[in-house]
Amino acid sequence: MKLHDLRPDGGATRNRKRIGRGTGSGRGKTAGRGTKGQNARAANGGLRGFEGGQLSFLRRLPRMRGFNNRFKVTYTPVNLDRMGERFEADAQVTPAALFDTGLLGNSKQPVVVLARGEIDKPLHLQVHRISKSAREKIEAAGGTVDILPFEVNRNLPRS
């Protein structure tokens, strides 16, 4: 069997209706468009979005205000309870290490450590940002925190 031998099953396809080809065809004269009216005419069916004089859907919606800040830095949150599960005591926790353990989806994004959960082993963190309570918990467990610099690209095009 070759590709050109393949045929659809019987009844799987239907022939298209040839409309406007005489009254004997059953689809002649008005060709399924009814009698008179805007939709029976040959021209297009009116303006896009026009709803017959009713206030259109697009005009009913509020306009979006404000702007998008192109310098906004979005930090990826990581909580202490997840770190405690994935790292051994005295481990170096960097964005690359967080990425390797699956806690971070993208190693290039800046990381913020949040204080959900408890931690009982000393960890040595190198992150871009940390909450005050998370820092207290890490230092109480005997760990250290170093803040990494994060450079924002200020040469982005105007939006």
N, C-alpha and C positions, 0 to 999 in steps of 0.2 A: 504494500500500500504506500502510495506517495501522497504528498501534500495536496496535489491537484485532484486526488481521488476522494478527498473528504467532502461530505455533503451534510447539511443539517438534517436532523430527524424530520420525518414527515409531520406536518402541522406545527413545526417550530417557527416557521416564518410565514408572513402573510404578504400578499402583493399590496402595494400602496394604492390608495383610491385615486383614480384619475377624475378630478372634479371639473365641472364646467365644460363637459363634453357632450351636451345634448340631453334632452329630457328623458330619453330612453335609458340613460345610464343610471338614473336614480339620484345622481348628484349633479344634474345640469342646472340651467337657469341661474338660481341664486347661489349655487355652489356651497351650500352649508352656511351661508352668511345671514340667513334670515331675509326679511323684507325691509329695505330702507334703513335709515339710521346711520350714525357715525361709523359703526364697524362694518357696514356694508359697502362703504366707499372704497375706491381704489387707493386713496392716499393713506398715509400712515395713521396709526390709531391715536393721534394726539400727542401732546407733550409728555415727555418722561416725567413721572412724578405728579402729573396733573390728576386730581381726583374729582373732577366734575364741579369745581367751585368750592368744595369742602376744603378747609385749611389743610394743606398737605402735611404728611407725616414729618417731612424734613423741617417744615416751618414750625411744627408743634414742639419739636425738641429744643431744649435750651442750647444756646451757643456755648462752646467750650471756651473757658476763659483761662488766663494765666499763660505760663510758658514752661518749657522743659529746661531745667538747669543743666547745661552741658558739663559743668564742673562738679556735679554731685558725685560723691564717692559712696558706693553701695558696699557695705561690709557684709561678709558671710558669717552668720553667727554659729559658734560652736560652744556647747555647754560643758560644764565640768564633769557631770555624770557620764557623758559619752567618752570624754577623755580618760576618765578613770577606768573605764572598761577596756579601752584599746591600748593603753600605754603601761609599761612596767615602771617600777619605782626608779627615780633618777634619770628618766628618759629626757632627751632633748626634743621638745615639741616645737617644730617649725612649720610654716605653711606646706613645705614639701612633705614633711612627715605626716601631717594631717591628710594630705592628698593621697599618700601611699596607703594609709589605713582606711580610706573611704569616707572620712568625715568631711572632706572638702571636695567639691566637684571640679574646681578649677584652681590650680596651684598659683595662678597669676593674680587672683582676686585677693583684696585685703581681708584679713580675718579679725573678728572681734570675739573675745571670750566672755561668755556670760555665766552667771553664778548658779544656774539651776543644778540641784543635786549637791552631794557632799563629796569631798575628796580626802583620802587618808594617806596617800603616798606622795612623796616630794617629786614634783615635776619641774623642769626648767623650760619655761616658755619664752619663745621669741615670736611675738605676734604684733600686729599693727595697732591693736587697741584692746583694752580690757576694762571691764566694769570694776568699780571700786570694791564691791563686795566679793567679786571673783578674785581680785588681787589679794584681799585679806585672807580668803580661804586657802589660796595657794601658798602664801607666806606662812600661814599658821601650820600647814602640813610640812613645812621645811623646804619649799620650792622657791624658785626665783622667777622674776618676770623682767624681760627686756623688751622695750618697745622698738619695733622696726620702723624706719621712715617709709612713707609711701608717697611717691611723686605723682601728682595729678597732671595729666597731659593738658596743658593750657593752650596748645596750638590747634585745637579742634576748629572746624569750620563753624561759622555762625549758623544757628538753626532758624 
